[in-house]
């Protein structure tokens, strides 16, 4: 006996999504994705009748297997809400891939005083809890995970997906915020809780609003909330890193995101209690100016990872030649360096050493020659430090497929 198969189309996707013996996942998805109504839902007697889906969920014993045609991935979840979470994220991503003119920033976005404050994702920085806390204070959420952006207008476009909180909720939440969340519970699973918010607190799918600013989050264990201004170039690097509309040409993505990120102020919020952080953001973006805030340096998450990788630089012989891959291009925005990969498919951010190294290898150059040049250029640095940084930078070039080693 064949399993029950439901196949339907979603506005904006060229191919259907399907659910086989997965009604409970479908029910959760309908509550999570407001404004994404399927048209129409069809029950099929035989699998052969179904158009080939781009996304699918199938019950497999005590789990639900979720598959993507685009990536070839299949993941199994024992929790139907987690399976619905996977499907919601993939539907938004597929919609972005099928709209190559649209960008999509990975991060939360909240309407504060008539403009969007975007919080690009950083690992365990608490963007979803902070968004929920802002909603409890009357702010309207545009999204807590992704923000589609129209590059022509620079406006953020609400994705129409309910905000999701990771369980268990942090102990630092106040009793008032806990009560707000408890009164607005949506689908809840083992790992996640979705909020069912009224229209006044969540923007409907397709609602547009200009981006007013960016907030880079840093959660700490204790202390008051503290805001500093971030240089626009550092904000651009974080926004570029969190953009996942990689179907378009990298140069176009860089230009579009630069226009957006460089025209809006960026703050770094260091906070322990979500309520303190939310109030600090509201006060800052409701103020007539941010000039009173001090400016502080900011390090991109990806750069921190690269710094950790530098502890194990690649091995090179003095005669090994470093050769550029043809078609790459170095560009500068807001005093920051960005290397566009061959065929315009990747964007790599470079520090001063990386930019200098790229210029040096305009013609193939041996590792030994590069080391001698850099040691002469930076006489105050130790030879060991220059050697380690150089080999790490060459390794990054190779990893990002912008250069190769000729032995």
Number of C-alpha atoms within 10 A of each C-alpha: 5 10 14 16 21 23 23 19 19 17 13 14 17 13 15 20 23 25 24 23 18 24 17 13 23 21 14 21 23 16 18 24 22 15 15 21 13 15 12 10 13 14 15 16 14 12 15 8 11 18 13 15 18 19 21 22 28 22 20 14 8 11 16 25 20 20 22 19 12 10 8 8 9 13 13 17 17 16 18 25 25 22 26 27 22 17 23 20 14 16 20 21 17 19 18 22 20 14 15 13 16 20 24 24 24 23 21 25 31 27 25 21 15 15 19 25 28 28 31 27 25 19 10 10 18 20 27 22 23 24 26 28 25 25 22 19 16 13 21 25 29 33 29 27 21 27 26 24 26 17 19 10 12 19 20 27 26 23 27 22 30 27 24 24 23 15 12 10 13 14 9 12 16 14 10 12 19 15 11 17 23 11 12 12 13 19 21 18 17 13 13 18 22 23 23 20 20 10 10 12 20 23 24 20 17 14 14 21 19 19 24 22 22 23 25 26 23 18 19 13 8 11 11 13 21 17 23 21 22 21 18 21 20 20 29 24 27 22 27 25 19 17 20 18 24 17 17 18 17 22 20 13 25 21 12 20 22 20 16 21 24 18 14 15 19 26 29 22 21 23 24 20 21 24 22 17 22 24 14 19 21 17 12 17 20 14 10 8 9 16 9 9 14 11 14 12 10 17 11 18 15 14 15 11 10 14 13 10 14 18 11 12 17 15 10 17 10 12 13 17 21 26 21 21 15 11 11 19 17 16 15 13 16 13 11 17 19 23 24 22 23 17 13 19 15 20 24 18 21 22 13 10 14 21 19 12 20 23 12 16 16 11 12 16 18 20 21 15 15 18 17 13 13 19 18 11 10 11 10 8 12 10 15 10 10 18 19 16 17 22 19 22 23 23 22 21 24 17 11 14 15 23 23 18 18 12 11
